[in-house]
């Protein structure tokens, strides 16, 4: 079996367990639950078949949903992020992404943080919009998206710096 497949399976299981057992039970200020499993979409290899990536993203989201009792909201947000990831990468990395030899090693730290921030922000916007599902509560949706995104982004940057191989 390929080393990349083993690493991705390990990340999948570890992030799902961490999300379900640790981060779903934190409840900062009564409503902030960081969703650190979003870093999976950042770490997943770029050159892998897109259909496999979307299927894996769906299974990650539905796994979190089963243990969190969130009615497929994580699966919806995860599959959307998986679908939008190439467009987000094109936006963050520009023409560098269009080349076949693209690597995160060739990008700046600001570009990587922007990419991760957009992944987190879009994921949370979709998740909380469908969780609350009322335009009358737009301020509540924006508050939850903004605050939870900041906490999630900080944790994802911390995990990325701790567990990613050195790129510089």
Secondary structure, 3 states (H helix, E strand, C coil): CCHHHHHHHHHHHHHHHHHHHCHHHCCECCCECCCHHHHHHHHCCCCCCHHHHHHHHHHHHHHHHHHHCCCCHHHHHHHHHHHHHHHHHHHHHCHHHHCCCCCHHHCCHHHHHHHHHHHHHHHHHHHHHHHHCCHHHHHHHHHHHHHHHHHHHHHHHHHHHHHCCCCC
